[in-house]
């Protein structure tokens, strides 16, 4: 009976979730393409240089936006919708509306990226897409979020658990952040560096309050679901949640250390960044204490292997992030390519890896088709290797960059940047591996979603036979 | 947390606190800064007829800032000179002072940036005065900075076969040929914008930073003229070149860290007053103005234990600069820095020559370089 009701729920979700995952995959490929071009341009500045469309700065922004809004946004919708419906034991409503809003979301991002490539970007972090597309994005987001909340509110069990907190909070935070930023940057535009504070606050919070909670919520859902055992020290989760909620929005501005803003702004940011060790410790205790009780099962289940890779990466690099927010260290690393390390670690090593795991967990249940283990395994190893190479290159390269930049006697181009060039080459190599890995992922996903033409023909002929 | 509405209000409040501080608070505090004069008068008012800074951007530069944004230049170039304690931007020569919030009030697009793959551009307009250089760099950065990783923007220029008044000529040594560029209006705007980038004025909240090892020539010439009138009793304030050179080099050694410097300033301070109770003063000190030999010995071997300077007691350790450090000071350098401290902050006595230092070094050949003097030892010897 229970099995049956889950199948009914999955069936009601099939169309929307498949749509979101399929589009997320395409955006992931687009981002990989941009990432490769950008890294290739750093190793050879003449690469594609005669095309204005492919200016390094634009490609870099297009990559970040395709990644966060295209891949991130779509996969957030898919994962949140499915987990919320599963936990609520309720069917999805408004399937057509979901598809409609999802199409608008993807169209708006397409126009937004074209706008960036055409030189119509805004100077605001993670709001670079031209102002015209944002109302459409906001509207479609609103429709999707409302429909997810409708599912949540029709839940059978009144008590909520950790995955629901994180997923719903992320769902609600994004529009709040957006409205605040939109008001301060476009409607009633602030002047001077107040703009910079606000745009940095928004840009960093998109990562911290939108992508991060979804990944954490997914981990809270999938680890007990696959292992069949409760989260260890679950009572800490509520503390971890409210810590992130109250500290993250403060901590993100530490990147303005020493900049042209009043000193209290980066100072508060630094203090709160250090306080972030509490929620990081809670999440990693919850995840890893549970996972390491049955590490064999984790290793043998590919979705879980992806997720634990993500949570380990979250723990390690969040602590690294805390160290890099200390003023003495920030002095060295502040403007170096360590920033790329932070971004890629968070959206790639952490968020994407968990989403990959979630997708591999969800898809067979929704479509009823298993994805070949060897294909998943290939995806895991190439991703893990690519991410590690990429992050190490950015980390070591960033430290080199930062330390050399602090020596006023060294010439900028011929000494400082020349010493970082080998690391640019390594990142180019890593992005090629990652592009392959992502291609495998997308093929895996699309194969599961799109019915194979032969099967369709078979079915058709069966129907015909039945008719005659 | 089961009631969605209460939950939503809760997570909104956590966000709203930070929003109050960073958005509302920041706006109230520095959202409506106005231009101001370089310094204020005694009543903290802007003096009449004073120029107000920052000045609005010229129209062409403002158009250029939109082109700069559209090309994505701010992905690799920051436009902020950090506080002295947060980085070496001033030392690198990227600005005479850290950037302040007030500097940005007239900018249409504020592009502080967060990564420096290229150099900071806050004061590019003061560093690069030649617009042709900027055009060449924009067209093909590697033509002027061979190692640059900056992507070329040939699409901003038209090329023609021959040189004329309107072209910028780019000579290529390898092929022994020239390219003749005609900048588009967009290129002209961008260059106008780049040239407008300068924070070359002081603000009441932030004056120019003097680099610690920069030599203030004006100050030296005054102390030198004091010296000349007081000691040599000459009518002309001209000073022998060797002496002013010694003082100039000594001042540098005084403030500079190793190698080639003694970093004396760390303990004895810029004003030569030391720190009461911790480090003895040099200004007016009986040890500095007194016996030369004693002073040279301390400089070479160092000094430890209790010492009385002008009647005040100090206990501590001073390293010797003849000791086998990473790079010990040589005779000339010790002579220079001692001459400097004997002729600064109102001190005005005879100079010390490298020969005198060498003589002391030779007479103490048997003493280990690491064995520091004590005050008792020095004074006994003195008697």
Interface residues (C-beta under 8 A of the other chain):
Chain A: X41 X42 X45 X46 X49 X50 X51 X52 X55 X56 X57 X58 X59 X60 X61 X119 X120 X121 X123 X149 X152 X153 X158 X159 X160 X165 X168 X169 X172 X173 X176 X177 X180 X184 X190 X191 X192 X193 X194 X195 X196 X197 X198 X200 X201 X209 X238 X242 X245 X246 X249 X250 X253 X255 X256 X257 X258 X259 X260 X261 X262 X263 X265 X268 X327 X330 X331 X334 X335 X336 X337 X339 X340 X405 X406 X407 X408 X412 X413 X414 X417 X418 X420 X421 X424
Chain B: X1 X2 X4 X7 X8 X10 X11 X12 X14 X15 X17 X18 X19 X21 X22 X23 X26 X27 X29 X30 X31 X32 X33 X69 X70 X71 X72 X73 X74 X75 X76 X78 X80 X82 X83 X85 X86 X87 X88 X91 X92 X93 X98 X99 X100 X101 X102 X103 X104 X105 X107 X109 X110 X111 X112 X113 X114 X115 X116 X117 X118 X119 X141 X142 X145 X146 X147 X148 X149 X150 X151 X152 X153 X154 X155
